[in-house]
Amino acid sequence: MPLIKVQTSLPAPEKPQVETLLRDLSASLARLIGKSEAYVMTAFEANVPMTFGGTTDPACYIEIKSVGTMGSKTKAISQELCAQVERALGIPQNRTYIEFTDVPGAMWGWNGGTFG
């Protein structure tokens, strides 16, 4: 039910580096929102044409969607995930945007059904 989608203007790092980043993001999000990591999905897309602040310097956009409410947890999630992306990809935290979306269970499909 939680999804983390990372898009960056950088070329794709080596596959093991991407896999490590995605595993780390998955574990962090599950812990921070108190949900089972068994349902967390991660995705990574590199080489996305982007500008941020009018420049094409390396940037990152992250979407986080989850059934239920992340509400008061978004600041902690932002702090931890921005730091992880900076360590893994070298993208400064001030060049990363995160979009948080709380999704009603009926609007999230899985295994031929929905969560609501």
Helices and strands as residue ranges (DSSP letters): E 3-8, H 15-33, G 37-39, E 41-45, E 60-67, G 71-73, H 74-89, G 93-95, E 96-103, G 105-107, E 109-110, E 113-114
